[in-house]
Amino acid sequence: MNHYDCKYFLATDVFKGICKRDKKQIPADEVACEHFEKAVKCKHCANFSQTTDELGTCMNKYDAYPEMNAVTCNDYRN
């Protein structure tokens, strides 16, 4: 997993971000640290099925992007 998959990662642009834990600037695609916790994203949900590299379905009904944040989704399951 990379920094951009962590719940503590806050993107500042497409290449870098800030760690919410220690406020340091970090590259988005670098391997995550020991404090890594999965972000609530569609690709981490049990209801998500990958169909192509950049698209999938939610509950086999709706199109969903793997990188989409799912923090407000009522159907999100680990």
MOUR-V333124 format. One record per helix or strand of 3 or more residues. SS is the DSSP state (@ for helix, = for strand). FROM is the first residue (numbers start at 1). TO is the last residue. If there is no record, write none. Layout:
BEGIN
SS & FROM & TO
SS & FROM & TO
END
This chain:
BEGIN
@ & 3 & 5
= & 9 & 11
= & 16 & 19
= & 25 & 27
@ & 42 & 44
= & 48 & 52
= & 55 & 58
= & 62 & 64
END
